[in-house]
Amino acid sequence: MSLILIPEPTAIAGEQFYLLGLLHRILSLTKSATVTPGSIASLATYTTTITVTGAVAGQTVLIGPPAALQAGLVPFGVVTAANTVTLSIYNSTAGALTPASASWNVRVMA
């Protein structure tokens, strides 16, 4: 078996600034918010909105739930309007669940 070494590509100054700008934009579209859902009935969904300045409908949303998220709860997020992410928490269990108030992280991928 032969080992082929591929040289690292040479970055052009404009590309470096583009990548730094893109990284800054991705990181700037990150928000933490305290969410207090209360009781979520069986097979029901709790929703709340979180303001994420710069978010545009159609962009991908990544949700960072708290570490102690109860089994059976399924979180998801959608940019529903300019600067607005709707966080939804679906209860997939046969009984009501009451998640604790906690900090959630939202990141919109530009």
Buried (B, 14 or more C-beta within 10 A) or exposed (E): EEEEEEEEEEEEEEEEEEEEEEEEEEEEBEBEBEBEBEEBEEEEEBEBBBEBEEBEEEBEBEBBBBEEBBEBBEBEBBBEEEBBBBBBBBBEBEEEBEBEEBEBBBBBEE
